[in-house]
């Protein structure tokens, strides 16, 4: 993947022990419905996400991973507890564009080429032209799409479309990148390749990343920490440090250390069912 010029975008490799907290979640509960038909999606969730960290979120279906991500993004109402994003409310963080969201579907506009899709956030909102945005050409080079600026979405593979979505998310230099199973619909080979590329992007930009996945190997490979949630209702099972060195390549998955991490996560996941 081309990396030329990427170092100009943001600070370099994240600190091993970040001093600041990017996201603080305290005693969070989320309930849906009314008193006669109430469903508790999350209950008493507390966790602090360090600035510059890469945290993967893992747990059984229905444990509230995506709901928790959407609470941070100010897309879901909090019933109890609190969330602060760099010391501010999620609403204030959203209005300041402190974070960007990458969904499972790239959601590109089919009539706009790659470059214009990446530029889209610069055309929307009062912060669009704040003078602190990243260069879209440099972003496309960083995600390996230099030379495809004029291609339309239907001319790209699924993996390429997700690269465009990541570049678009980074255009406003967000301090946090929220990712909800962005590679879940891709084939295994493409997914592995994008896992490696995402780690390179993270190390180049220093952006804090919260990444939801259903894949144990993906959670272990990407994360500095894994936030394991258990279901019914969703709550923290463990906030586990992944003691594997960076930079990581796919070869690490053949090591005894990696197999030990995934085995522990699998045991935790079984306990969460």
C-alpha positions as CSV (number, residue, x, y, z in Angstrom):
1,X,0.0,0.0,0.0
2,X,1.3,3.5,-0.9
3,X,2.3,5.5,2.1
4,X,4.0,8.5,0.6
5,X,3.0,11.8,2.1
6,X,0.9,10.2,4.8
7,X,3.1,11.4,7.7
8,X,1.9,15.0,7.0
9,X,-1.7,14.1,7.9
10,X,-1.5,13.7,11.7
11,X,0.8,12.8,14.6
12,X,2.7,9.5,14.1
13,X,2.7,6.3,16.0
14,X,0.4,6.3,19.2
15,X,2.1,6.3,22.6
16,X,2.3,3.0,24.3
17,X,0.9,4.5,27.5
18,X,-1.3,7.5,26.5
19,X,-1.8,10.0,29.3
20,X,-5.2,11.3,28.1
21,X,-8.6,9.6,28.0
22,X,-10.4,9.8,24.7
23,X,-13.7,8.3,25.7
24,X,-14.9,7.8,29.3
25,X,-18.0,5.7,29.8
26,X,-19.3,5.5,33.3
27,X,-22.2,3.4,34.6
28,X,-23.9,3.5,31.2
29,X,-27.3,2.0,30.7
30,X,-29.5,2.0,27.6
31,X,-33.2,0.9,27.6
32,X,-35.6,0.8,24.8
33,X,-39.4,0.7,24.8
34,X,-41.7,1.8,27.6
35,X,-42.4,0.4,31.1
36,X,-44.8,-2.2,29.8
37,X,-42.4,-3.5,27.1
38,X,-38.9,-2.4,28.2
39,X,-35.7,-3.9,26.8
40,X,-32.3,-3.3,28.5
41,X,-29.6,-3.2,25.8
42,X,-26.8,-2.1,28.0
43,X,-26.4,-2.1,31.8
44,X,-23.9,-0.4,34.0
45,X,-21.1,-0.3,31.4
46,X,-17.9,1.5,32.6
47,X,-14.7,1.7,30.6
48,X,-12.0,4.3,29.7
49,X,-10.5,4.4,26.2
50,X,-7.1,6.0,26.1
51,X,-6.3,8.6,23.4
52,X,-4.5,7.0,20.4
53,X,-5.6,3.5,21.3
54,X,-7.0,0.8,19.0
55,X,-9.8,-0.9,20.9
56,X,-11.8,-3.8,19.4
57,X,-15.2,-4.7,20.7
58,X,-16.3,-8.3,20.8
59,X,-19.2,-10.2,22.1
60,X,-22.2,-12.4,21.2
61,X,-25.0,-11.1,19.0
62,X,-27.3,-8.9,20.9
63,X,-24.8,-7.8,23.6
64,X,-25.0,-4.1,22.6
65,X,-21.7,-3.6,20.8
66,X,-23.2,-1.4,18.0
67,X,-25.5,0.3,20.5
68,X,-22.5,1.3,22.6
69,X,-20.7,2.6,19.5
70,X,-23.8,4.7,18.6
71,X,-24.0,6.1,22.1
72,X,-20.5,7.4,21.8
73,X,-21.5,8.9,18.4
74,X,-24.6,10.6,19.9
75,X,-26.9,8.4,17.8
76,X,-28.6,6.6,20.6
77,X,-30.1,8.1,23.8
78,X,-28.5,7.2,27.1
79,X,-30.9,6.1,29.8
80,X,-28.5,6.3,32.8
81,X,-24.8,7.1,33.3
82,X,-22.6,9.3,31.2
83,X,-20.2,9.4,28.3
84,X,-17.5,12.0,27.8
85,X,-15.5,12.4,24.6
86,X,-12.3,14.4,25.3
87,X,-14.1,15.9,28.3
88,X,-17.2,16.9,26.4
89,X,-20.6,15.4,25.8
90,X,-21.1,13.2,22.7
91,X,-23.3,15.9,21.2
92,X,-20.6,18.5,21.6
93,X,-18.0,16.1,20.2
94,X,-20.3,15.3,17.2
95,X,-20.9,19.0,16.5
96,X,-17.1,19.6,16.7
97,X,-16.5,16.6,14.4
98,X,-14.3,14.9,16.9
99,X,-15.2,11.5,15.5
100,X,-16.2,9.9,12.2
101,X,-18.2,6.7,11.6
102,X,-17.4,3.9,9.2
103,X,-20.3,1.4,8.7
104,X,-20.3,-2.1,7.3
105,X,-21.6,-0.7,4.0
106,X,-19.4,1.9,2.4
107,X,-22.5,4.0,1.4
108,X,-20.7,5.8,-1.4
109,X,-22.7,8.1,-3.7
110,X,-22.9,6.2,-7.0
111,X,-22.8,9.2,-9.2
112,X,-19.7,10.7,-7.6
113,X,-16.2,9.5,-8.4
114,X,-13.8,8.3,-5.7
115,X,-12.2,11.7,-5.1
116,X,-15.6,13.5,-4.9
117,X,-16.9,10.9,-2.4
118,X,-13.9,11.5,-0.2
119,X,-14.5,15.2,-0.4
120,X,-18.1,14.9,0.5
121,X,-17.8,15.8,4.2
122,X,-16.0,19.1,3.2
123,X,-19.2,20.2,1.5
124,X,-21.5,19.6,4.5
125,X,-21.8,21.4,7.8
126,X,-20.4,24.6,9.3
127,X,-17.0,23.0,10.0
128,X,-16.6,21.8,6.4
129,X,-14.0,24.5,5.4
130,X,-12.2,25.0,8.7
131,X,-8.7,24.9,7.1
132,X,-7.7,21.9,9.1
133,X,-8.9,19.2,6.8
134,X,-6.6,16.5,5.3
135,X,-5.7,16.4,1.6
136,X,-7.9,13.9,-0.2
137,X,-5.2,13.0,-2.6
138,X,-2.8,12.1,0.3
139,X,-5.6,10.1,2.0
140,X,-6.3,8.1,-1.2
141,X,-2.5,7.4,-1.5
142,X,-2.4,6.3,2.1
143,X,-5.2,3.7,1.6
144,X,-3.7,2.4,-1.6
145,X,-6.1,4.1,-4.1
146,X,-3.7,6.5,-5.8
147,X,-4.6,6.5,-9.5
148,X,-8.3,5.5,-8.9
149,X,-9.5,9.1,-8.1
150,X,-11.8,9.3,-11.1
151,X,-13.3,5.8,-10.7
152,X,-17.0,5.4,-9.9
153,X,-18.1,3.2,-7.0
154,X,-19.5,0.5,-9.4
155,X,-16.0,0.2,-10.9
156,X,-14.5,-0.7,-7.5
157,X,-14.3,-4.0,-5.6
158,X,-15.9,-4.2,-2.1
159,X,-12.6,-3.8,-0.4
160,X,-11.8,-0.7,-2.5
161,X,-15.1,0.9,-1.6
162,X,-14.3,0.4,2.1
163,X,-11.0,2.1,1.6
164,X,-12.8,5.0,0.1
165,X,-15.1,5.1,3.1
166,X,-12.1,5.1,5.5
167,X,-10.4,7.9,3.5
168,X,-13.7,9.9,3.6
169,X,-14.0,9.4,7.4
170,X,-10.4,10.7,7.8
171,X,-10.9,13.9,5.7
172,X,-11.8,16.1,8.6
173,X,-9.0,14.7,10.8
174,X,-11.3,13.2,13.4
175,X,-9.7,12.4,16.8
176,X,-11.8,9.2,17.0
177,X,-12.7,6.7,14.3
178,X,-15.8,4.6,15.1
179,X,-16.0,1.4,13.0
180,X,-19.0,-0.9,13.0
181,X,-18.0,-4.2,11.4
182,X,-16.6,-2.4,8.4
183,X,-15.1,-5.6,6.9
184,X,-17.8,-8.0,7.9
185,X,-19.2,-8.5,4.3
186,X,-15.8,-9.0,2.6
187,X,-14.1,-12.2,1.7
188,X,-11.4,-13.5,4.0
189,X,-8.5,-12.6,1.7
190,X,-9.7,-9.0,1.3
191,X,-10.5,-8.7,4.9
192,X,-7.0,-9.8,6.0
193,X,-5.5,-7.3,3.6
194,X,-7.6,-4.4,4.9
195,X,-6.8,-5.4,8.5
196,X,-3.1,-4.9,7.8
197,X,-3.8,-1.6,5.9
198,X,-6.0,-0.3,8.7
199,X,-3.2,-0.9,11.2
200,X,-0.8,1.1,9.0
201,X,-3.3,3.9,8.7
202,X,-3.8,3.9,12.5
203,X,-0.1,4.1,13.1
204,X,0.3,6.9,10.6
205,X,-2.5,9.0,11.9
206,X,-2.5,8.4,15.7
207,X,-6.4,8.4,15.6
208,X,-8.2,6.6,18.4
209,X,-10.2,3.7,16.9
210,X,-13.2,1.8,18.4
211,X,-13.8,-1.2,16.1
212,X,-16.8,-3.6,16.4
213,X,-16.3,-7.1,15.1
214,X,-17.7,-10.7,15.4
215,X,-14.4,-12.2,14.5
216,X,-12.1,-13.4,17.3
217,X,-8.9,-13.4,15.1
218,X,-9.8,-9.9,13.8
219,X,-10.3,-8.6,17.3
220,X,-7.0,-10.0,18.5
221,X,-5.0,-8.9,15.4
222,X,-6.2,-5.3,15.4
223,X,-6.6,-4.4,19.0
224,X,-4.3,-3.1,21.6
225,X,-7.2,-3.9,23.9
226,X,-10.4,-6.0,23.4
227,X,-13.5,-4.9,25.1
228,X,-15.6,-8.1,25.7
229,X,-19.3,-7.6,26.3
230,X,-21.7,-10.2,27.5
231,X,-25.4,-10.2,26.7
232,X,-28.8,-10.1,28.3
233,X,-28.2,-7.3,29.2
234,X,-25.1,-6.0,27.6
235,X,-22.3,-5.4,30.1
236,X,-18.5,-5.5,30.4
237,X,-17.1,-9.0,30.7
238,X,-13.4,-8.0,30.4
239,X,-11.3,-5.2,29.1
240,X,-8.3,-7.2,28.0
241,X,-4.9,-6.0,26.9
242,X,-3.5,-7.8,23.9
243,X,0.2,-8.3,24.6
244,X,1.4,-8.5,21.1
245,X,4.0,-6.1,19.7
246,X,3.4,-3.5,16.9
247,X,3.8,-3.3,14.0
248,X,1.9,-6.5,13.3
249,X,1.7,-8.5,10.1
250,X,-0.6,-11.4,9.4
251,X,2.3,-13.7,10.2
252,X,1.7,-13.0,13.9
253,X,-1.4,-15.1,13.7
254,X,0.8,-18.3,13.4
255,X,2.6,-17.6,16.6
256,X,2.0,-19.3,19.9
257,X,1.3,-16.0,21.6
258,X,-1.5,-15.1,19.1
259,X,-3.1,-18.5,19.5
260,X,-3.0,-18.0,23.2
261,X,-4.8,-14.7,22.9
262,X,-7.5,-16.0,20.7
263,X,-8.0,-19.1,22.9
264,X,-8.6,-16.8,25.9
265,X,-11.0,-14.7,23.9
266,X,-12.9,-17.8,22.8
267,X,-13.3,-18.9,26.4
268,X,-14.5,-15.5,27.4
269,X,-17.0,-15.5,24.6
270,X,-18.3,-18.9,25.5
271,X,-18.9,-17.6,29.1
272,X,-20.8,-14.7,27.6
273,X,-23.4,-16.8,25.8
